[in-house]
Amino acid sequence: MTNNRSASVVSREHGWRSHLAAWTAGFLAFEAISGLGIWLLPFSVTTQILVLIHTGVGLIFFVPTTYYLTLHWLRYRRFLMTHIKLLGYLGLATVALCGLSGFVLTCQAIFATRISYAWDSIHLVTTFASLAFILPHIILPVMAFRSIDKLSSLMTAARRYAANTGLSSIFFFGMVALALLAYQPVQLKHEFPEDYSYRYGSDRPFAPSLAATESNQPYDSRLLSGSKSCGTAGCHLEIVYEWESSAHRYAAMDTAFQRIQYTMAEQNGPESTRYCGGCHDPISLFSGTKNIFTDIDQLTDLEGYQEGISCLACHAIRETDLKGNAHYLMGQPIRYMFELEYHTSGSELDRLMRDFLIRAYPRPHRESLSKTLFKTPEYLCRLP
């Protein structure tokens, strides 16, 4: 038993001096922390970059991590079974399942239209389980070998292992910081034109429409447009087809509406057309376009003219009332990284990055835009 235990100390000391061991631990620590960050942190550019780096690092280090864990198992498999070894086996099993679920989720986010919430739950649960088994598997041996002569050299190796693990984790988080510095988001303009008319008071910039924004300030027209891109990922393709030929899509483009709006502007002032914009042309209304004009085009923003009632114009509504037509509160819809870039450039790379982020990290997209109002009642789904 003593020889076995001494051999275990020597083997563990050798393992802790391994650079591959430290990189593996740093990688697992980064994956666990970044994964929990994605789960706990609010939606932001930082969280999305964590998703990208978490996935990329996981794919790159999959092979070296598997190689190290295999060596580690071969080194200790002949030793007697102890509680520490049992923790190691349990940790290995949960890490393997966590890696498998992560790989499945990555494939689904790249090649499918959505991820499986069952696999997503497995990925999250095994992250907690891995931490619960691996941390004591690493810490308990040091406490168990205090009475052995080689404790001092073991502790030196353990401190070096801890330092190298920390440095490797910092390296991975450094990648996140560099990505944050490198990413340049699309600059949005949330301002009224300098000549904007506040005919009904500065506190009611969208009047006489009853519609308003949460901030009572305008939104860049690109925030509420881009409906066709909802179908480019294959997620809502049928809905986009239905919208493209719908009255909603032509609500602002319709010739009759444009003529009535022009006549109304001539007789009552262009500000009066904001009443129509709440229903027919919300993108133009909330971007501050329905203002003093010299021709008809200046009353309708280009995105508003082409999309009318866009997908986001409905899905971004936060509150409604029954006091009159278009009495609703428009929220600022969240937009993922590369969404607006794709809307501007049409780049295939931007589209692929946007699609991956929405699929791999769907919770903000779902919570922000999904409304009970838009769901088919269960009893209707059962009708023949």
N, C-alpha and C positions, 0 to 999 in steps of 0.2 A: 504493500500500500504506500509506504514512504517513497520507494523508488518511483512508483507511478506518479505520485504527487510531485516529486522533484522534477521528473521528466515533463510534467504538465507546466511547471513554472518555467523551465528552460524553453519549452516550445512556445509558451505564451510570450515570454520575453523576446524571442526571435520574431514572433508574429507582430508584436508591437513596434519593432524596429523596421518593419517593412513599409516602404513608401506606398505600395499598392494598398496595404491595409488602411493607411491613413486616407488615401484618396477615396477608397470605397466608403469609409465611414463619413467623410466629408460630403460625398455625393448623396448618401442616404439621408444625412442630416439636412442637406439643402432640399432634397425632394420632399422630405416630411414637413419642413418648415414652410416651404413655398406652397405645398399642397394645402396645408392648413390655412395659410394666408389667403389663397384663392377661395377657400370655403368661408372664411370669417370676414375678410375685408370688404368694404363697400366697392361698388363698381367704379373703376378708374382706369387710367392709362397704366398705372403701376401694376394693378391686378392683372390686366390683360398681358402685359409684358411678362409677368410671372407665369402665366399660362404658356406662353410661347417658349420661354427659357426652360421651364419645368419639363415641357414635352421634349424639346430639343436635347437637353442634357440627358434626360432619361433614355432616349434612343441611342445617343452616342456612347454612354457609359454602360449600356446593357451588357455588352460582351465582356469588357474587363471586370465588371462586378460579378458576373456569372463565373468567370474564370477564377477570381479570388475566392469566392464563396465555395467553389468546388475544391480548391486547394485546402481551404480552411477545414472543410469537412473531412477530407482525406487525412489531414494531419491529426485530427482528434478522434476519428471514428473507432480506433482500437482502444481508446482509454475507457476506464470504467464509467458507467452511467452515474451521473451525479445531478443534483438539481441545476447546476450551472450548465451542464451539457444538455439537459432537457430544455432549459430556456433557449439554448442555442438552436436546437432542432425546431422548437416552436417558432422562434424568430425567423429561421430559414424558410419555414413553410409559409408564414405570413408575408414575408418579403417576396417570395416566389409568386404567391397569389396576387399581391399588390402589383408586381411587375406585369403579370399576365393581364390583369384587369386594365392596367394603364395602356398596355399595347393594344388591347381590344378597343378601348375608348379612342385611342389615337387613330386607328384604322377607320373606325366609324366616323370620326370627325373629318377625316380626309376623303373617304370614298362614299359614305352613306349620306343620308339627309338629316340624320339625328343620332344622338348617342342613346344607349340603353341606360335607363335610370337604375336598373338592377345592377349592371356592371359598375355604374358610378357609385352606388351605395357600397358595393364590395370594395371598391378602391379606397373609399373613405374609411370604412371600418377596419380594413387591413392596415391602413396607415397608423391608426391608434394602436392596434394590436402589435404591430412591429415595434413601435416605441416601447410598449409595455414589456415585451420580451427581450429586446436587444439591449436596452439600457442596463437592466440588472445583469444580463449576461456579460457585459463588459466591466461593470463596476464591482460585482461581488467577488471575482477572483482576487482582486487586490486586497480586499478585506479578509479573504480566506487564507492568504499566504503571508500574513504579518509576522508569524513566528519563524519563518524560514530565513536562513542566512542570506539568501540572495534577494531578500526583500528590497534592499537599497538599489541594486541594479535593476530590479523589476520596476521599482518606482521611477527610476530615471527613464527607463524605456516607456513607462506609462505616461510620464509627463511629456516626453517627446512625441508620443503617439497623439496625445491630446492637443499639443501645439500644432502638429502637422494637420490633424483633422480640422482644427479651427482655421488654419490658413487655407486649406482646400475649400472649406465652406465659404470663406471670405472671397475666394477666387470666383466661385459661382455667383455669389451675390454681386460681385463686381461686374459681372456680365450684365446683370439686371440694371445696374446703375449706368453702365455705358449705353445700353439700349435706350434707357430713358433720356439720356443726353442726346442721342443720335436721332430720336424720333421727333419729327417736326409736324405737328398736327395742322390740319387745314385751318386757316384763320377765318373765323366767322365774324360777321358784322351785325351786332345787335343794337342798331341805332336807327332812329328815325332820320329821314332826310333833313337837311338844314332848313328847307322851306316847308316842312310839314305843317299842316294847318290843324290847330287844336280848337276847332270851331266850337266844340261842345265842352271845352274845358281841358286843362292839361291832365286832370285826374281821370279823364275818359277819352283816351286817345283813339279808341276804336269805335266810339259812338258815331252815329246812332245805333250801330249794332250792339246787341246785348252781350256778344261774345267778347272775351278778354283773355289775356295770358296770365299765368301765375305771377309773373314779375311786373305786369302792366307795361312791359316794354316789348318792342318788336323782336321777332326771331328772324335770323338769316333764312332766306327762302329755301336754302338747301337742306335745312333741318327737317322740313315737312314734305320734301319731294323725293324723287327717286323710286317711285312705286314699281317700275318695271324690274328693278334690281331685286325685288323680293322673289322673283321667279327664276333668276339666273342660277340660284343654288339648287333648284329643284325642290325646295321646301314648300313653297306656296304657288306652284306653277299653275294649277287649275284656277286658283283664286285670281291670279294676275290676268289670266285669259278672260275670265268673267268680267273683271274690272275694265279691261281695255276697251270693251265695246259697250260699257254701261253708261247710263245717264250720269252717274257720279263723275266718270272720267271727263265727260263733255259738258259738265255743269258750267264752266267758265268759258269754254270754247264755243258754245252754242251761239249761232248767229243771232237768234232772237234775244238771248240774254245780253249779248254785247250791244245790240241796238238799243234795247231798253235802258241799259246802264248808261250809254252815251247820252240819250235823251234826258235821262234823269240828272246827269251831271250838268248838262247845258241849262236845265230849268232851275235846279235847286242847288247847284254847286257840286263839285266832285266829291266832297266829303259825304254827301248824302248816299253815295253808292256803297259806302261801308256797311250800310244796313243789308244790302244784297250780298256782300262779301262773306258775311258770317255763314251763309248756307252754300252759296254758289262758288265762291272764290276765296276760301280761307287762307291759302298760301299768300296771295296778294294782300289780303287784309292785314295779316300778322307780320308781313315784312314791311309795312308802311308804304305800299305802292299806291293805294287809293287816295291820291292827293291832288293838288293843283296840276292841271294838265294842259297840253297844247294839242294833243291828238289822242285817239282812243287807246293806243298802246300803253300810254303812261298810267292807265288805270288798272292794268293787269300785268302782273309780273310774268316773265316768260315761263317759269316753272308752273305758276298758277294757271296760266292759259292752257298749257299742255296737259296738266294733270287734274285740274278742277278739284274735286274732293279726292285727295290722294289717300293711300293706305294709312299713312301716319296722321293725316288730318282727322281721321276718326279714332285711330288707336291711341293717340296721345291725349285725348280728352280726359280730364280728371274729374270734373263735376258737371252735372246738368241740372236744369230747373224747368219749371213749367210756366214761367212768367211771360214768355213770348218766344218768337222765332229765334233760333240760334242762341238761346241763353245757356251758354256753357263756358267752362274754364279750360283753356288749352294749356297743357303742361309742355315743358320742353323735353322732347323725346330723347332718350339716350342714344348715342350713335357710337358704334364700336370703331376701333382703329381700322383704318383702310376703307370704311364705308363711304365717307365723303371723298376720299382720294379716288375711289373707283368711280363715284358719281361724276367727278371732275375729269379724270383722265381716261377712264374706260380700260385701264391696264388689266390684263389677265392676272398678273401677279397680285395686284391689289385685291381683285375679286377672290382669288384663292385664299389669301390671308384673312380677308373679312369672313369668308364662309367658314374657315376653320375655327376662328375665334367664336363665332356665334354658335357653332355646333358643339365645340369643346367646352364652352362656358355659357350655356344657354339660360341660366337662371335669371340674370338681369333682363335679358331680352323677353323672356316669358312673363316675368313679374311686371315689367313696365308696360307691355303692349297687350297682354292677354286680358280680355274682359269677359265676364260672364255673359254679357249682352250678345257677344259675337259667337257664342257656343250653341250648337244645336241641342235642344232638350233631349234627354235620354229617351223619352217616350217616342219622339219622332224618328229616332234611329231604328226603332223596332218596327216601324210601320212598313207594310209591304210596298 
